[in-house]
Amino acid sequence: MGRGYRRAELDAGRLRALVAALRIHVETTTEAQKCIHYLFGNRSRMRYPQFRAKGLCNLFGRRRGWA
C-alpha cells in the first residue's frame, strides 16, 4: 500500500491502522518508532473526521510539495 493510502487512513482518523503498519518497521528503522510516538502523543489533535463534521478546516497533506 502506498503513501496515498496511508494519508487517507490518517485523514479518516484510522490511527490504529497506521500504528499497526508502522510496527512492522520498528526493528529496522528508528523513524517508525518516532512516528508511532508522534501519533500517540498528538492523537487528540488528529481527529480529522470530527473536525470536518464541524466544518473546520483540515490542511493535513495539502501543503505544497506533498504528492
SVG drawing of the C-alpha trace seen along z (x, -y; Angstrom):
<svg xmlns="http://www.w3.org/2000/svg" viewBox="-21 -26 38 32">
<polyline fill="none" stroke="black" stroke-width="0.4" points="0.0,0.0 1.3,-3.4 1.7,-6.7 -1.6,-7.9 -3.5,-5.1 -1.8,-5.8 -2.6,-9.5 -6.2,-8.6 -6.1,-6.4 -4.8,-9.4 -7.4,-11.7 -10.1,-9.2 -8.8,-9.0 -7.7,-5.4 -4.6,-5.9 -4.6,-2.3 -4.2,-1.0 -1.3,-3.4 0.4,-2.3 0.0,1.4 1.6,0.7 4.5,-1.1 5.1,1.6 6.4,3.8 9.3,1.4 10.2,0.6 13.1,3.2 14.7,1.8 14.3,-2.0 14.1,-4.5 11.8,-6.7 9.0,-4.2 9.2,-4.4 9.4,-8.2 6.3,-8.3 4.4,-6.0 5.3,-8.2 4.2,-11.2 0.9,-9.7 0.1,-8.7 1.3,-12.0 -0.8,-14.0 -3.8,-11.8 -6.1,-14.3 -5.2,-16.8 -5.7,-14.3 -9.5,-13.9 -9.9,-14.9 -13.3,-13.3 -14.8,-15.2 -13.2,-18.4 -14.7,-18.0 -18.1,-17.2 -18.0,-20.5 -17.0,-22.3 -13.5,-23.1 -10.5,-23.3 -8.2,-20.3 -5.0,-21.2 -3.1,-17.9 -1.2,-16.9 -2.4,-19.9 0.9,-21.8 2.9,-22.4 5.3,-19.6 3.1,-16.7 2.2,-14.4"/>
</svg>
